Structure formats: structure tokens, C-alpha cells
Amino acid sequence: MKPSEKIDVVLIVPVHQATDDQLRSHYRVHEYFRVKDQGPDAQAAFFKALEHCEIAVTTGSSGIKAPLIDQLPSLRLIACFGVGVDGVDLGHARSRGISVTNTPDVLSDEVADFAIALLLASLRQLPQADRFVREGAWLKGPMPLSRSLQGKRVGIVGMGRIGQAIARRCEAFGVSLAYHGPRAKPALAYRYFDRLIELAQWCDCLIVACPGGADTAGLISREVMLALGPAGYLINISRGSVVDQPALVELLQTHGLAGAGLDVFVDEPQVPAALTVLPHVVLSPHVASASQETRSAMGQLTLDNVAAFVAGRPLLTAV
């Protein structure tokens, strides 16, 4: 390759406008998302030109699966914009000797802030209060009382970087804290439950902050939500796949749960219509990390990982 030539990069999906623009300015970017629905001939021509391409950039949730990986025989790096990599076929990538990077740490505080926002919005019914004023209902009398966060028991599913950031914020509210994960973390002072159902029985509010993927699919089962009970609140900033969504809808409809705050869903951006009409549910469109500042930091880390690979330096945040 001549020094003036740009290195090829496959952009599987748009990740972030400024990041995409930076990729285009430094590399020769090939946009898979523009040809993926154009038929086999267009795709064959697309990948034929990329036989020597070593780099793919994607998001953690959209990822890249084995059939697409195999269309890129020289692929050596999958750079993910996001902390979760559940959309990537990690086993297949590793079998091919392909490195995978993500963007941890830079979004932990932002997601934790949003988890607390969802928790407060759910208990104190902030969206409902906004509608109450806008629709003129206040003129007819006071809004029904909401629930306090003070004195509650909060359980966190997943005590990684984000889970710990959520816990630190919860401490400021004087709640009791406990958690569940694959193993106890002796350095943490919070109570550990090795059985998730027992954590659900213990707590008033269950915050889901574990990774997505096959290992956690359906982890928040109907049984877990029944254990949380009719006075319990479920907050999910993890992945929609972690929760048994049909069971969640049913229990919310029948008041088997007091409420929920949901930033993620099984088939995004499709959200069950039944959820959208429930007055005791707070919904958001997978935006827990979606501040301008955090997305810029995620984009920079993605770019830095690609640059490190091109320069032959160690990757900054290899999975």
C-alpha cells in the first residue's frame, strides 16, 4: 500500500455522526448498511472489493454475526461503539483470531445517572405529573400520591462498572443496597445474593445492569418478577433480552408489579403497544448513554482503538 492510500474500513451500521465523519476523513469507509438490502449481487460486489479489509466498525447491539464475519476473510479487528458486545459473535471472532474492542468506562457514569433518573421517574411518576399539568387535570384536583425512594431496598443485577456506579448514586438516597451477579465481590460492602430470586424477594426496586447476550437471556424471568411482587419496581438499562418481556407486560397489566422504567426492549425500536398505554410505566428509547458528551467520548475511544490497531500498538480496550 502506498503511504498516501487510505486503509479500508467497513462500517456495518452508522454509529455516531461525528465518529462516522472522522472515520471517513482518515480511512476509506465502505458502508455495509447501504448495500445489505440490495440483493446478493450487490453484496457480492461489495465484499469482493474488501477481501483485504482488516477492520470493521459497528455498535455493540447491532454487532456482526458469523456469516458477515466470514464475508471478510482478512478481518482482524471489530471495533464496537458501546460497552455491550452482545451483537457480536464473539466465539466465531475468537476462532478466527479477530480482536474485538468496546468503549467501557466512558459511559458508566452517564448510564448510572439515567438509571437513577428512571428509578425516580418511576416511583415519583414524573412523566405522569407532566401530563397531569399539561392536560389540565390539576384544575380538577390534586394528583394521586406517588411512592418515595427513601428507605427502599434496591437490588442491582450485575455489579460491574455500571452497577457499581449505580450503587454509589443510590447510597446518596439512604436506601439499603444488595446485588446479584455470577460471583460475590469481597471488596464491596453491599449484601450479595447468590440466588437472583432471593434478591427479588428482598428488594423493593430491582435495577437490571448486567450484560446482554445468550448467558443472560431471560434472566429476569416471570418467577423473578413475581418474587419482586405487586409493590415492586423493575428498572432496565441493560438489554431487552435480559427480561422476559411478555411476562413483564402481563404482570404490569395485572398489577403483579407496581411499575417499571424501561430504556431497552427485545425488538428495538419496536415496543409492545401494551406497554405504551400503561400509566405506571416509564419508557425511553435506549438513550441511557445518549448525551452529546458521552457519545463523543465513546466515539473517540472507538477511533483510538482503530488507530492503535493500524499503528500496531496494543488495543486500548480489548474485550
Secondary structure, DSSP 8 states (H G I E B T S, - for coil): --TTS--EEEESS---HHHHHHHHHHSEEEEGGGTTTS-HHHHHHHHHTTTT--EEEEETTT-B-HHHHTT-TT--EEEEESS--TTB-HHHHHHTT-EEE---STTHHHHHHHHHHHHHHHHHTHHHHHHHHHTTGGGGS--------TT-EEEEE--SHHHHHHHHHHHTTT-EEEEE-SS--TT--SEE-SSHHHHHHH-SEEEE-S--SGGGTT-B-HHHHHHH-TT-EEEE-S-GGGB-HHHHHHHHHTTSSSEEEES--TBTTB--HHHHT-TTEEE--S-TT--HHHHHHHHHHHHHHHHHHHHT---SSB-
